[in-house]
Amino acid sequence: MRVLITGAQGFVGRYLAGRWLDADPEVEITGCGRSAENSRTFLHNVTIGSSSQAAALPPGLRAAADSTRYTYCRVDVADRKCMTDLLNEFRPAVIVHLASGLRDDHTEHLLRTNVAGTEQLYQAIADSNTRPYVICGSSGSVYGAVAEPCLPIQERVPPEPFDMYSITKVAQEHVARMLARRLEVPTIVTRIFNIAGPGQDERHFCGHLASQIVAIERQRCPAVLSVGPLTTTRDFIDVRDVANGLILIASVRPDASTCNLASGRETAMQEIFDRMLALSRIQGEVSIERRPGRKADMPRNVASMEVMAAWGFRPAYDLSETLSDVLEYYRSLPDNG
């Protein structure tokens, strides 16, 4: 089977390609993205104390990038003609659309990538000689603040986006569904919840905490952990389970229009903090610096996983294993002082 992954050098895209190549000796993957090909690092930097460095790929992901069954093309998903040419040349059976702006990006970039990029992808499919099955990667954040009686969140709960990122992800979903119907392209929108895993950067809580813990372990900064409010809950899923879930969807190719991809477990941010501190190797006392936080956009957040479970999905990674692997990744980075 031939698979095209957009946003292939992003965090999820890297893991998806690696897991798929390991799981299926017959699969051929072409990745595409706006960035130049890089087979050794993620696109983001990571920090230990005051030292910043490119985030090295774990060994398994480096091997995947070097596989003869993997090809990377520098193509912007919003470039309709180049995407059409790529589709005609590669002729994928499945497209996993992961190209996306991120929460901290400017509105212009979010609109161009999440909304216009999705539109141009479908127009390129229409212009090409292919009709692949499309898995459109969205976000669990589109649900916004859900009332407690509606937890865990089922796919039928109406989205209530709360920032420009989640607004553009809802718009992306509408564009994908509208064009899928009009162009007769089989499509499922997959709402991915809070991802954690080795190599994650500090914009995410687990990476942010691991970076600080390892800096303290190496005595690169005072024994102070800086965190915001820890009163909210989230549904954390290991990035490797996200990859497994996307591969499962591609194999089942369900008729459903939308599915959640999460662990189905609600975890308090305080619990993440406590578990990571327990896994640390810090000697002596640690002070906690509480940063003021904004009002929580989503006080509680957990997904119903009934739809994916019916297709056979079960998360393989326990939260403690995920957090330990995040810490070990940071510990594996060179000590640049």
Phi, psi and omega in degrees: 000142178256132184233134173251129177245117172274152185064037191290339180261010171283176185300309180290319181302318178300311182292323180298312180299316181297313181295320183293317179297325177289322187279332188228105182292350181263346186287142171240129186240132167247127175256149175220157179183173182281337185279156175294153181298134179215113185262010185236338182222159168291176180279344183259166173261159172235158183233146169233108185065236180265001184263128179244142180209157175299137183285107182295141174289139170302153186309319181297325179284329175295319178297321179296319181296335180266359184296145176289347178264009179235133177229140177244136178236132177277093182222128177282128182299337179277357178268095188301315183294314181295322177293321177299315178299318180296317180296318180294326181283316187269327179053065181288148172276333181224139170242127172254108188268098182249354179300126186199144165289162183249167188304326183276357185285158177293154182304318181302317180292320179300316180293318182294316185278307187288322185260297182296322179298319177294318177301313183293328176299313180292324177295324177294321176299317179297324181283343185267180178262025183239154170223075184284167169276128185250128171255111184264113184282114175247200187224144174294345180291346181297337182288334182067208181280112183258135179299144185304323178298342181265006177267145351294155190283120174269159185298338181280351178295127183295137177297143174225074184298149188235356176211176185295327178298306183292330175298315180289332176289322174296317178298320177302316179300314181297318179298314182298314182292318180298312181287329176299317178293313185295321185262359180058051176251114181299129189215142168231134175269125183246114181270106185268130183271202191291113185270141173221152178166168183298129180101357181291144183271179190278002172290341179256147190300316183296317176294319179301316182288318179298319178302315180292317182298314182293324176298320177291318178303322181271005179058039178265355178200164177300158182280068180228126176256123182260121181220156173274194178301141183245026187270345182278166174239154179217163175256099182270136176228136178295139182300331178288329173289325174301313179300315179299320179295319179294322177296319177298314179301318180296328180281324180280322184049061185290161177278349182302147181274335186212143173212149172276146173231104187204185177271337186079010180245131178269125183232129177287143177300327176299323178293320176301314179301311183297319181293317181292323177295322177294330179278351184285165176247027182288131178266130178091189185281148176240131175269150179248123176258115182268113176277144175295142181237158176283166176301135185298128176289325180225095181301320178227147184205115176205141186262145164282132182247024182298320184295307181294324179298325179295337177268000176103010182279130172222125177301137182264342188252124173287149183302320180298322178295317179300311182296321177297319180292324176298315178297315181296327177298311179297323178294334182282348182289147179297146179272100182267011177075000000 
